[in-house]
Amino acid sequence: MIIVLIRVPIPKSNIYPIKENLSPEEAAEEYEQRLKQLVANNTLKTSPTTGFAKFDLMLVGMGPDGHVASLFCWHFQRFEKQKWVTFITDSPKPPPPRITFTFPLINSASEIALVVVGEEKADAVKVALGEHASYGYPLPVQKVSPEGNLTWFLDNGATSRL
Ligand SMILES: O=C1O[C@H](COP(=O)(O)O)[C@@H](O)[C@H](O)[C@H]1O
């Protein structure tokens, strides 16, 4: 992400990196408070529907297991309803400790671009977008539902099983 950000004219002061010297729990709390400050000083809008911060656009990826952000299938964080930012210490994909936006925050966005590249993600894409495909449980990616448009950007590998 840093590689992307240094190529676009975003002022450094508009980039909010995760504080890596804190524990995951502290870092998640600190990040949530920073977002709330941005709402308080009108830098970020609030969704009138949910009361969570409302980003104009979120760029979201998906793992081969259908996880988005760091919201994984068999982890309770995907069901968080109150917090804006949460943490995980046993992510199945390295690194184990991570912090992540929660679904209520993600889904308060105006627009989401879901960018999925690679054949290893084709099964999860089929479950999310194909007819009658299912693993028998909903994948986190199937819970991505912004207040405005959700647009998928897929390469040939990711669509190979549709
Ligand atoms: O762990 C993660 O993986 C997904 C997918 O990553 P990708 O490099 O295969 O596109 C990513 O979207 C997510 O933000 C990250 O936490």
The ligand as an SDF file (V2000), in Angstrom:
LIG
                    3D

 16 16  0  0  0  0  0  0  0  0999 V2000
   -4.4810  -10.6680    4.3170 O   0  0  0  0  0  0  0  0  0  0  0  0
   -4.9600   -9.9740    3.4560 C   0  0  0  0  0  0  0  0  0  0  0  0
   -5.2140  -10.5310    2.2560 O   0  0  0  0  0  0  0  0  0  0  0  0
   -6.1460   -9.9580    1.3430 C   0  0  0  0  0  0  0  0  0  0  0  0
   -5.7730  -10.4580   -0.0370 C   0  0  0  0  0  0  0  0  0  0  0  0
   -4.4570  -10.0250   -0.3240 O   0  0  0  0  0  0  0  0  0  0  0  0
   -3.8590  -10.1150   -1.7880 P   0  0  0  0  0  0  0  0  0  0  0  0
   -2.4660   -9.5970   -1.6520 O   0  0  0  0  0  0  0  0  0  0  0  0
   -3.9220  -11.5660   -2.1670 O   0  0  0  0  0  0  0  0  0  0  0  0
   -4.7420   -9.2810   -2.6590 O   0  0  0  0  0  0  0  0  0  0  0  0
   -6.0860   -8.4420    1.4230 C   0  0  0  0  0  0  0  0  0  0  0  0
   -7.0660   -7.8870    0.6280 O   0  0  0  0  0  0  0  0  0  0  0  0
   -6.3070   -8.0290    2.8500 C   0  0  0  0  0  0  0  0  0  0  0  0
   -6.3280   -6.6270    2.9710 O   0  0  0  0  0  0  0  0  0  0  0  0
   -5.1850   -8.5480    3.6950 C   0  0  0  0  0  0  0  0  0  0  0  0
   -5.4410   -8.2720    5.0500 O   0  0  0  0  0  0  0  0  0  0  0  0
  1  2  2  0
  2  3  1  0
  2 15  1  0
  3  4  1  0
  4  5  1  0
  4 11  1  0
  5  6  1  0
  6  7  1  0
  7  8  2  0
  7  9  1  0
  7 10  1  0
 11 12  1  0
 11 13  1  0
 13 14  1  0
 13 15  1  0
 15 16  1  0
M  END
$$$$
